[in-house]
Amino acid sequence: MVFSSMVFLWIFLPVVFVGSMIVHKTQFQNILLLAASLIFYAWGEPRYIFLLLFSVFMNWIFGLLIDRFRSRAKLLLTVNIVINLGLLGYYKYANFFLNTLNHLFPRAGIPLTNIALPIGISFFTFQAMSYVIDLYRGKYKVQKNLLNLALYVSFFPQLIAGPIVQYKDIDVQITQRTVTREKIAGGFRRFIYGLGKKVIIANLIAISVSKLFSLDASHLTGGMAWCAALFYSLQIYYDFSGYSDMAIGMGRMFGFEFLENFNYPYISASIQEFWRRWHISLSTWFKDYVYIPLGGNRKGKLRTYINNFIVFFLTGLWHGASWNFVGWGLYHGCFLIIERMGFNKVLKKSKVLSRVYTLLVAMIGWVFFNVEDIRHGFAIVVRMFLPWNYTYSMVNIGTLISVQTLLAVIFGVLGCGLLQSVFRLPALKGLSDKWKNSLPEAVYLTLVLCYSILLLANNTYNPFIYFRF
């Protein structure tokens, strides 16, 4: 079940929300939300509900053991991490490693597994691990109530696609939270904005993205290649940030405050800044649990570069069991290292060039992120930068890009940081403050909601990129 489905919008969310309003005590609300979360997960993957429950129970037990046997806490933590990563590796990466071995040793003929990827396993595994690791570090008291920990790991707004919520950020909220009219209104407001980003912009652009990337490279002109890169950059941003907005909004409806996951990454002036603005919860997770434990930037320049390389290798691998994801991660890691080596000083000399550079690096990266065959990715990039050599195609671009898609692209470009930057100017800031929670905004949100539902009712193409991670 995804947030942008009719079943979720018309049945699941209204029933759970009304139920939580009827049940006033937090402990009973937690039981209701936990039950709803398990139903939500089981809806699409009934058999893997047991994997989720095992993950919750196993990490709860290890938390109790670490709290009880502090003298052996390091050993217990190590065993816990091995089990968590073992489960993630088995279900997500088994075929990837077997495929790689078969390519290296063709005569081996190692048979592949028939394991289906459990939805959201990367997200709930990282959340569970953060609980145990920070408990070992002494950042909070052990959670003795199994149901409360289960709610933290499996809470449906952030279960299958984040944001990755660290336990320290909602420890108190699980047992002590208030649901006010202001929170509910703000939650609905944020949810509708996210739904509009996903359905009206990302979904409409996705139709053309699918057509452009499925073309044989010989039919791609330079213009089509640029459209493919730009459109996919917009699709993945509005797809994932829209989902995050919906998750944050629903959290507020039920009294929870999740941290932001996106902050207009396409207006960044460096790749370092890009990763402070893109998928913030994942970047924070790797910083807290991989980069800093490896030594961060405290052990000299060479060690810092190696640590960056490791983190972005793992970042790419986290996104998918395929070498194109690993390559995408290392690609970003290389640019971070180049910037650390002194290129940052060059970027600071020109705000315009630094933003153009960052956007180009990100767009080229997304090409390789989206393709399954890396040679196809290189073919697209070559056509982007040598457009005069590729001007002929047997495919009419008008059959690939509709008027609706063009409008979605225009609004997408304006809404990914440009308009927001304009309205932050001192002369216009008053207008944006007046807009928030105003009658015109309420009318606008009503129109967004109605149009989103209309598009979904008409069976609009409704993919979700991060659903597979």
Secondary structure, DSSP 8 states (H G I E B T S, - for coil): --TTSHHIIIIIHHHHHHHHHH--SHHHHHHHHHHHHHHHHHHH-GGGHHHHHHHHHHHHHHHHHHHH-GGGHHHHHHHHHHHHHHHHIIIIIHHHHHHHHHHHSTTT----------TTHHHHHHHHHHHHHHHHTTSS-----HHHHHHHHH-HHHHTT-----HHHHHHHHHS----HHHHHHHHHHHHHHHHIIIIIIHHHHHHHHHHHHS-GGG--HHHHHHHHHHHHHHHHHHHHHHHHHHHHHHHHTT-------S-GGG-SSHHHHHHHSSHHHHHHHIIIIITTTTTTSS-HHHHHHHHHHHHHHHHHHH-SSHHHHHHHHHHHHHHHHIIIIIHHHHTT-HHHHHHHHHHHHHHHHHHHH-SSHHHHHHHHHHHH-GGG----SS-GGGTS-HHHHHHHHHHHIIIIIHHHHHTSTTTHHHHHHHTTSHHHHHHHHHHHHHHHHHHHTT-----GGGG-
